Amino acid sequence: MTDVSGRGVGMDTVRRDIEALLGTIEISSVLNKGTNTKLKLPLTLAIIEGMMIDVGHQVFTIPLLSVNESLRPVPEQIKKIKDKGELVEIRGEYIPLLRLYERLKLKPRYKEPTEGLVVVVQHANRKQCLFVDEIVDQGPVVIKSMEDNFIQVPGIAGATILGDGRISFILDVASLVN
């Protein structure tokens, strides 16, 4: 017995591993009744349906299971909150906007959301609008895990090879939404 055994410290590692596989873990407890643990994993871990998007002339892949919709917002839909960032109003719901080019440190083709596109993604119960230059394609992609000798980049879950031979990094929606 150690100072931390039996206290659930390892669950953080389990959560990270499940999210790296593009899955989710939900834990709920009811006093004097027990704890319910729900793990959700994609049917296949090797091939996923993906949406290929362009940000600063670099193609990234978003797992299609995470995509709710995409749109080109009009100026009235973009709301700026001082010191908090931007929101996109979609059918009465205000969703935070993430400028992917800033997060990924790329030079975009478009700096205004009304010129590019917004892809609404969801992980668990949280939604996020990802500002992208354009949607390139959609289809099955083979996930290539990042080797252990590569630095883990926040927001990137793996990579795939596109039909033209280019590499497309697969976005980790869980870390982008949180």
C-alpha positions in Angstrom: 0.0 0.0 0.0 1.3 3.5 -0.9 0.3 7.0 0.0 -1.7 7.4 -3.2 -3.0 3.8 -3.9 -6.8 3.5 -4.1 -7.4 7.2 -4.5 -8.0 7.3 -8.3 -4.7 9.2 -9.1 -4.3 6.9 -12.2 -7.6 7.9 -13.7 -6.0 11.1 -15.1 -3.7 8.8 -17.2 -6.7 6.7 -18.2 -8.6 9.8 -19.3 -5.6 11.1 -21.3 -5.2 7.7 -23.1 -8.9 7.4 -23.9 -9.0 11.0 -25.3 -5.9 10.3 -27.4 -7.9 7.5 -29.0 -10.6 10.1 -29.8 -12.9 8.6 -27.1 -14.6 9.9 -24.0 -14.9 8.8 -20.4 -17.7 9.9 -18.1 -17.8 9.1 -14.4 -20.8 9.8 -12.1 -21.3 8.9 -8.5 -24.4 8.7 -6.3 -23.8 8.7 -2.5 -24.5 5.2 -1.1 -25.4 3.8 -4.5 -22.1 3.6 -6.4 -20.1 5.0 -9.2 -20.9 4.6 -12.9 -18.0 4.7 -15.5 -18.9 5.0 -19.2 -16.1 4.6 -21.8 -16.9 5.5 -25.4 -14.4 4.6 -28.1 -14.7 4.7 -31.9 -15.6 1.4 -33.6 -12.2 1.3 -35.3 -9.1 3.0 -34.0 -7.2 2.7 -37.3 -9.6 4.5 -39.7 -11.9 7.5 -39.0 -14.1 9.7 -41.1 -12.4 13.1 -41.3 -13.1 16.6 -42.5 -10.0 18.1 -44.1 -9.7 21.8 -43.5 -7.1 24.4 -44.6 -5.5 26.8 -42.2 -2.7 29.0 -43.6 -2.1 26.6 -46.6 -1.7 23.6 -44.2 -4.3 20.9 -44.3 -5.5 19.5 -41.0 -8.1 16.8 -40.3 -11.0 17.0 -37.8 -12.7 13.8 -36.8 -16.1 13.9 -38.4 -17.7 12.5 -35.2 -16.8 15.8 -33.5 -18.2 18.1 -36.2 -21.7 19.5 -35.7 -21.9 21.9 -38.7 -20.0 24.5 -40.7 -21.0 28.0 -41.8 -19.7 31.4 -43.0 -20.9 33.8 -40.3 -22.3 37.2 -41.0 -20.9 40.2 -39.1 -23.9 40.3 -36.8 -23.1 36.8 -35.5 -19.6 37.7 -34.2 -19.6 39.1 -30.7 -16.5 40.3 -28.9 -16.2 40.2 -25.2 -13.6 42.4 -23.6 -10.7 40.3 -22.2 -12.7 37.1 -22.9 -12.4 36.6 -26.7 -15.0 36.1 -29.3 -18.3 34.3 -29.6 -20.4 33.2 -32.6 -24.1 33.4 -32.2 -25.8 30.5 -34.0 -29.6 30.2 -33.6 -29.6 31.9 -30.2 -26.6 29.9 -28.8 -23.3 31.7 -28.2 -20.3 29.5 -28.9 -16.7 30.5 -28.2 -14.5 31.1 -31.3 -11.0 29.7 -31.6 -8.9 31.2 -34.3 -6.9 28.1 -35.3 -4.2 30.1 -37.1 -3.3 31.8 -33.8 -3.3 28.5 -31.8 -1.2 26.7 -34.5 1.0 29.8 -35.2 0.3 29.9 -38.9 -0.3 32.8 -41.4 -3.9 32.5 -42.5 -5.4 33.5 -45.8 -8.3 35.2 -43.9 -8.2 37.1 -40.7 -12.0 37.8 -40.4 -14.4 34.9 -39.7 -16.9 36.4 -42.2 -14.3 35.8 -45.0 -13.4 32.2 -44.0 -15.5 29.4 -42.4 -16.4 28.4 -38.9 -16.6 24.7 -38.1 -18.6 23.9 -35.0 -17.1 21.0 -33.1 -18.3 19.3 -29.9 -16.6 17.1 -27.3 -18.8 15.8 -24.5 -21.2 18.7 -23.8 -18.8 21.5 -24.8 -18.9 23.2 -28.2 -16.3 25.3 -29.9 -16.2 27.3 -33.2 -13.0 26.7 -35.1 -12.2 29.5 -37.6 -10.6 28.0 -40.7 -9.7 29.2 -44.2 -11.7 26.6 -46.0 -13.0 23.0 -46.1 -10.9 20.9 -48.5 -12.5 17.5 -48.4 -14.2 14.8 -46.4 -13.6 11.1 -46.2 -11.9 8.1 -44.5 -8.4 8.7 -43.1 -6.0 6.2 -41.6 -4.7 7.4 -38.3 -0.9 7.3 -37.9 0.0 7.7 -34.2 2.9 10.1 -33.4 6.0 8.2 -32.6 7.3 8.3 -29.0 10.4 10.3 -30.2 8.2 13.2 -31.4 7.3 16.0 -29.1 3.6 15.8 -28.2 1.9 19.0 -29.6 -1.2 20.2 -27.7 -4.2 20.1 -30.0 -2.7 17.4 -32.3 -3.9 13.8 -31.8 -2.0 12.1 -34.7 -1.4 12.4 -38.4 -2.6 10.9 -41.7 -1.3 10.8 -45.2 -3.5 12.5 -47.8 -4.1 11.2 -51.3 -1.5 13.5 -52.8 1.2 12.4 -50.3 1.0 15.3 -48.0 0.8 14.9 -44.2 -2.3 16.2 -42.4 -2.3 16.4 -38.7 -5.4 15.2 -36.9 -6.8 17.8 -34.5 -7.4 16.7 -30.9 -10.9 18.2 -30.5 -11.0 17.3 -26.8 -8.0 19.5 -26.0 -9.1 22.3 -28.3 -12.5 22.5 -26.6 -11.1 22.4 -23.1 
